[in-house]
Structure formats: structure tokens, C-alpha cells
Amino acid sequence: MPLILFALFVGLPIVEIYIIIQVGQQIGAIPTLVLLIVESLLGGWLVKREGRRAWESLRTAVTTGHLPTRELSDAALVLVGGTLLLTPGFVSDVFGFFFVLPFTRPLARRLLAGLVARRAGTRMTRGRGYSPRRGDVHQIHRPGDEPPSGR
């Protein structure tokens, strides 16, 4: 995990600067700057709209008594996507639009769910969570029963 954070905080800005320079060399400095500003403005408007929708669906799910799993993941994706869209750079904007746009967010949600499930499975097998050993027999013990012997 520290390597991933290092890559994000050090490597991503270097990649962003490199791509901005490359785009600037192709289309010019002023058009590149205008493109970055337009992407940020469009991203801000989109985050405001989709954030409002995500908040309303979250409120509806909570008031109707449904478990808001999809709504919570959508709200989290809009939040992270909005942060990426307001960060100057083309790479972060691509990921930001992927997280925020309503037609790509379901794919991002599935990828996020798969990542969380894989990480949870990894932690379970590394011994950080409960992982029964092969051959273990689990019994329910009521208060007052004698504790199992051998452990």
C-alpha cells in the first residue's frame, strides 16, 4: 500500500506535467490552458449535478429503509471523481469523468466492488481477519456450558 500511495503522490504529478507539456507542444500553451480550464468548469458543473442526484438517491434509500449500498458507492465515486476533476491535469480528468459520468459510473462501481472484495479476501487469508483452519469444527457454546477443551 505505501508503494501505491508513493506512486500516486509522486508519480502522478510527474505524469500530469509531462502530458500537459506534450499537449502544449502540439496545440500551444494558451489552448492547453483554456482546455484545462474548460475541463475543470465542466467537471465542477457535472459534479454538482451528479452529487445532488447521488445525495437525493441516498436520502430516498435511507428514508424508505433500504440498505443504501449502491447509493453510498455512487456518492463516494462522485466525491473522488470531483476531486480528480478539480485537480489540473488530463490523466486525473479522465479518471474523474469515468467516476462521475452517469453512464460510466456503474462500471466504476463494479470495479470498486471487485477491488474491495479482493482486498477483503486477501486480508482474510493473511490472518488479519477470522479464517477457520481446515478441519475445525465450530460449535455454539451457551453461557454456563463448559468451554471446549484443547485450546
C-alpha positions as a printed Julia matrix, in Angstrom:
151×3 Matrix{Float64}:
   0.0     0.0     0.0
   2.8     2.51    0.72
   4.15    1.92   -2.79
   0.76    2.71   -4.31
   0.49    5.92   -2.29
   4.02    6.88   -3.28
   3.16    6.32   -6.95
   0.01    8.41   -6.62
   1.54   11.34   -4.79
   4.87   11.46   -6.63
   4.4     9.65   -9.92
   1.02   11.02  -10.94
   2.03   14.71  -10.8
   5.11   13.91  -12.89
   2.95   12.13  -15.47
   0.42   15.01  -15.43
   3.14   17.62  -16.03
   4.66   15.54  -18.82
   1.31   15.15  -20.6
   0.43   18.84  -20.18
   3.8    19.74  -21.74
   3.23   17.29  -24.61
  -0.26   18.65  -25.29
   1.08   22.21  -25.04
   3.73   21.44  -27.65
   1.1    20.05  -30.0
  -1.65   22.67  -29.69
   0.1    25.58  -27.96
   0.26   26.91  -24.43
  -2.86   29.1   -24.47
  -5.18   26.45  -25.98
  -3.84   23.91  -23.45
  -4.56   26.29  -20.59
  -8.05   27.01  -21.95
  -8.69   23.27  -22.34
  -7.68   22.63  -18.72
  -9.94   25.46  -17.5
 -12.89   24.25  -19.59
 -12.43   20.7   -18.28
 -12.41   21.99  -14.7
 -15.54   24.1   -15.25
 -17.36   21.23  -16.96
 -16.23   18.89  -14.21
 -17.44   21.26  -11.49
 -20.86   21.56  -13.12
 -21.1    17.8   -13.6
 -20.03   17.05  -10.02
 -22.63   19.49   -8.7
 -25.38   17.85  -10.76
 -24.38   14.24  -10.1
 -23.59   14.94   -6.45
 -27.1    16.31   -5.98
 -28.56   13.22   -7.66
 -26.44   10.89   -5.54
 -27.44   12.74   -2.36
 -31.14   12.56   -3.23
 -31.0     8.84   -4.01
 -29.1     8.26   -0.75
 -31.73   10.17    1.22
 -34.53    8.27   -0.52
 -32.93    4.91    0.23
 -32.44    5.79    3.89
 -35.96    7.14    4.38
 -37.53    4.1     2.71
 -35.47    1.74    4.86
 -33.36    0.21    2.1
 -29.7    -0.57    2.61
 -28.0     2.19    0.55
 -25.01    0.25   -0.79
 -25.28    1.43   -4.39
 -26.1     4.95   -3.31
 -23.12    5.13   -0.94
 -20.73    3.86   -3.58
 -22.13    6.34   -6.09
 -21.69    9.2    -3.62
 -18.11    8.1    -2.91
 -17.31    7.83   -6.62
 -18.74   11.3    -7.29
 -16.7    12.71   -4.4
 -13.44   11.14   -5.6
 -14.24   11.95   -9.23
 -14.96   15.56   -8.33
 -11.65   15.85   -6.55
  -9.88   14.45   -9.59
 -11.75   16.77  -11.96
 -10.84   19.86   -9.97
  -7.18   18.81   -9.96
  -5.44   20.26  -13.03
  -4.28   17.6   -15.44
  -5.53   15.38  -18.23
  -4.93   11.98  -16.6
  -6.83   12.91  -13.44
  -9.63   14.34  -15.6
 -10.02   11.05  -17.48
 -10.42    9.15  -14.22
 -12.61   11.9   -12.77
 -15.03   11.79  -15.69
 -15.03    7.98  -15.52
 -16.12    8.14  -11.86
 -18.66   10.95  -12.27
 -20.43   10.38  -15.59
 -23.72    8.53  -15.04
 -23.14    6.06  -17.88
 -19.61    5.06  -16.79
 -20.19    5.12  -13.01
 -21.85    1.65  -12.94
 -18.68    0.16  -14.44
 -16.56    2.07  -11.91
 -18.86    0.81   -9.15
 -18.38   -2.81  -10.27
 -14.6    -2.33  -10.42
 -14.66   -0.78   -6.94
 -16.76   -3.65   -5.58
 -14.38   -6.2    -7.11
 -11.39   -4.4    -5.64
 -12.97   -4.25   -2.19
 -13.97   -7.93   -2.35
 -10.48   -8.94   -3.46
  -8.84   -6.86   -0.72
 -11.2    -8.32    1.88
 -10.39  -11.83    0.69
  -6.69  -11.1     0.79
  -6.88   -9.83    4.34
  -8.86  -12.87    5.42
  -6.22  -15.26    4.09
  -3.33  -13.27    5.58
  -4.65  -13.85    9.06
  -5.82  -10.32    9.77
  -9.43  -11.44    9.97
 -11.17  -14.61   11.01
 -10.18  -17.54    8.86
 -11.08  -21.04   10.09
  -8.45  -23.72    9.7
  -9.15  -26.8     7.7
 -10.79  -29.47    9.84
 -12.01  -27.07   12.52
 -15.38  -27.95   13.95
 -17.28  -24.94   15.17
 -19.82  -25.39   17.9
 -22.07  -22.91   19.59
 -21.46  -22.69   23.32
 -24.14  -21.28   25.54
 -23.39  -19.45   28.77
 -22.93  -21.99   31.55
 -21.65  -24.74   29.21
 -18.17  -26.0    29.76
 -15.62  -24.41   27.44
 -14.19  -26.65   24.73
 -11.04  -28.47   25.72
  -7.79  -28.5    23.8
  -7.46  -24.75   23.16
